[in-house]
Amino acid sequence: MSIRALVIATVIGTVLQTAMVVAGHSNKAVAKLFAVGGMSLSLVAGVIYAAMAGGPTSSAILGGVIAGGVCALMGIAVSYALRDVPASLLALGTASSAVTGAIGGWLGRWLA
């Protein structure tokens, strides 16, 4: 596992997730896209990890899980702090985003 690629993918994903959450706090049209947008951004984080890290598919998937899950957790935590989502979404949203991060890692491995 490439720690450098993991940090970069997670930071990029977190910045994008946070930007979406802040925009959605004041724009209900964006807020309606939190689920799809958040999972899509976690998928992107997984692709970024795999593209940067190289290595075997299993490593790309694991890196995607971590990058996608962590960036989603950070974004959801900000959204919870803004009182836009319930606390239960911390677990559900993080888990679903970790899965899409894994898919992104797998895709990124084959696209890179």
BELNOR-V269688 format. One record per run of one state. SS is the DSSP state (helix for helix, strand for strand, loop for the rest). FROM is the first residue (numbers start at 1). TO is the last residue. If there is no record, write none. Layout:
# BELNOR-V269688
ss=SS from=FROM to=TO
ss=SS from=FROM to=TO
This chain:
# BELNOR-V269688
ss=loop from=1 to=2
ss=helix from=3 to=26
ss=loop from=27 to=27
ss=helix from=28 to=31
ss=loop from=32 to=33
ss=helix from=34 to=53
ss=loop from=54 to=56
ss=helix from=57 to=81
ss=loop from=82 to=87
ss=helix from=88 to=111
ss=loop from=112 to=112
